Amino acid sequence: MKDFEVIDTTADIGLKAYGSDLKEICINLLKGFYYIMFDKHIQFSSYKNKGNAYYKISSPILDELFIKLLEDAIFYIYTENAIIYPCKVLESEITYKLLQNIDHIETEIKAVTMHRFNLMYDKGYIITVIFDI
């Protein structure tokens, strides 16, 4: 199974991510997000920790949890020049740490949208999301 694919949209950019479990879908969603931003595949192991803090987001609704994660990824790349690495992923909570970004932003993502957002499970998770660029 592939990690993610960029999908065509009319004016914005879309992403479809795949994963066998919640942690894998979370990692692949972020890999796809950063692929769009940096125009390259990233390896989280290539980045150094940015501090020792861990951050937690939660939601009883899984869709909202992934939207919050992407909103945080957008926030931290622009305010802290940091990328997010998910450490622990549960049904209603994601714990992540920040890594120091070392890459140049090629495509600015303004926001994650709910337009065409879809999370489904069929022998693995699939998330489809559209970004405003």
N, C-alpha and C positions, 0 to 999 in steps of 0.2 A: 504494500500500500504506500502511495506517495504521501509526503508530509503535507503539502499544500499546493494550490495552483492559483494563479492570478486569473481573474475572469473579466471579460470585456463588459463594459457598461457604456451608456451614452456619453455622459459628461464626467463621471467620477471613476473610481477604480474599485474593483471587487476582489474578494478573496474567498477561497473555499479551502478549509483546513480539515484534516483527517486525523483521527487518533483512536487507538484501541481502548483507551481508558481516559479518565478525566485529566490526569497529569500530561499524558501524551498529546491530547487535543489542545491543552493549554499551551504547551511548549510549541507545538506546530503552528498554532494561531499566531503566537508572537514571532516565530521565525518568518512566517509569511508577511506579517506586518512590517518587520524590519527589512525584509527583502524589498518590499515596495519602497520604503523610505531610503535605503542605502543602495539600491540596485545591485545587491549581491547577497549570496547566502552567508549567514553568520553561524558561527560556532560559539555558544555561550562560554565555553571553556577558554576562549581567547581573550576574554575581558576580565579585568580585575575588579574586585569588590570596591564599591564606593561607600565606605563606612561599614559599620557593623550592625546597623539597624535592620530589622525585619518589619515589613508592612503587611497589614491584613485587610482584606476586603471581604464583605459577607453579604449574602442575599438569600432569602428562602427560595427564590426563583432562579434557576440555573441560567436562563437567558440573560437576566439582569447581571448576574455575576460576571459573565464574559464581557458584557458591554462595559461594566465598571473597570474591568481589567484593561481593556483597550483605551478607555478614557484616561486611566492612570498612565498607561504607556505614552500616550500623546502628551500629557501634562509633564511627565518627568523628562522626556527627551528635549523639550523646549525650555524648561525651567532649571533643570539640574544637569543637562547634557548626560543623562543616564538612561540605560535600558533596564528593563525589568526581567528578572529571572525567577520563575515560579519554583518555590521550594517544596511546598506542601499544597495539595489540591484535594479538597473534600467536596461533598455534594453542595454545601452552602457556604464554603469559605475557601479563599486562596491566600496563602502566605507567600510573600515574595521578598526578594532583596534587590537592591539597585547595584548595577554594574556600570563602571565608567565607560561611556561611549568613546570609541576611537575612530569612528567613521564619519564621513561627510554626508550630510543629508542631500540626496538627489531629488526626491519628491516630497514636498511638504504635504502632510496629511493634516487637515484642519479639524476633522471630527469623524467619529464613528456614527453611522446613521442606523435607524431602525428599519429603513426602507429595505425590503427583501431579506432582512435578518432571519435566519432560519437555523435552528439547532435540532438535529434529529439523530436517532440511534438506530442503526441497522447493521449488526455485526461489528459495530464500532461507531464512534461519534463523527458527525460531519457538521461543520459550522459554515454557513455562508453569510458574509457581511459585506456591506458597501461602505466605503470611506469617501468623505467629502474632501476633494483636493483643490 
